[in-house]
Structure formats: structure tokens, C-alpha cells
Amino acid sequence: MKIKGIKRGRTIELLEQINNIPDGTEIIVELEITPSQINTKEQPLTDKERLARLNKLFGAWKDQPDLMEVFAEIDEQRHTYQGRVIDSIDHQDNS
């Protein structure tokens, strides 16, 4: 029997149902790695490539006219919330 699966940590998730083997049955698995799925080690980026990626990332919000307004509103909300009021033990009525 040959079934495909996906490795996730120490678990192999099978991509097909196996109804003829009861749960808890010990099995032997022979692994065959699909060549197209092997991650080849990427070459490290040059400084120029790294800077180009960062500039692309930083420019994502460049043409957002209401961006300053959004951040001002967030800042206002952050600084106006004072938390909930908690009565201290000294001020409680323990009648």
C-alpha cells in the first residue's frame, strides 16, 4: 500500500483514508521524499537585495491618505482608557 502524506513536526498526516487498518495498529512506514517538495537551502541575500526588500515593505503604506488620521485615533484611544475601577478593601462596606 502506498499513500501520500505531509510531515508536520513528528506527525505524518495522511492524505487518504485508511479504513482497513484499525486505530492503534502498529505499522512500519517507508519514507520516500518527493523531489519537488525538498526545500533547497537559499543563498543568503546580498545587502542590496535585503535593502530592496525592506524598501518594498516600508513603502506598503506610502499612498494611504488617511494613515495619519488612523494612527492619531489609535493613539488617542490608547491614552484615554484608564482601566476599570477596583474598590480597595478599606473602602468596602462589610456589614
N, C-alpha and C positions, 0 to 999 in steps of 0.2 A: 504494500500500500504506500502511495506517495502523495503527500498533502503539503501544500504551501502554508507558511506561517510567517509571523512577524515577531522578531525578538524585541522584547521590552524589558530591559534590565535582566533579571534572572528568569523571566517568564517568556514562553513562546506561545503567542496567540495564533491558534489555527484558523485558517480562512475557510474551512469547510466543516460541516457537522460530521461527527463520527458516532453513529448510533449503535454500531455492533460491538463496541468495547465499553464495558461497564465502568462507571466512575470509580476511581481508586485503584484501577488495574495498573500494575507496574508495566511499563513499556520501555523498549530500547529505541533511541532516536539516532538516526544517522543524519548528520548535517551536510548540506550541500549549499554553498553560498551562491546566490545569483550574481554573476559578474557585474551586471549593470547597477546593482544596488550597493556595491562596495564603495565606501567613501575614500577617495584618494586624498592624501594629505595635501592641502592647498599651500601654495607658495606664500610666504609672508608678503604683505603689501609693502610697496615702497612708500617713502614719506609723501611723495607726490600723489599716489593713489589714495593713501589714507586721508590726506588733506582734501582731495576731491570728494570723497565720500562724506566727510564731515561738513563740507560746504553745502553739499546737496541736502543733508539732514537739517542743517541750520536754516536753510532757505525755505523750508517747508511752509512756514507761516508768513513768508515775505509779503504776499499780496492779500493780507487779511485786514481790511479797513477797520473792522470793529474789534481788533485784537486788544488794543489798549483799554477799551471800554470793558471788555470781558475780564481782563486781569484786574482792573480797578474794582469791579464789582466783587470779584473773588476776594481781593484784599480787604474790602470793606466788610464783607461777611465774616472773614476770619477774625477781624479785630472787634466786631460788635458782640459776638457771642460771649457771654460771661459765665456760662455753665449753669447748673441748677443750684438752687439754694438748699443747703443742708443745715437743719437746725442742730445746734450743738446740744450736748446732754444737759448743760447748765440752763438752757432756756426751754426745756421741755416741761410740760405740766404732767407730773406723775401722780395724779390723785388717785 
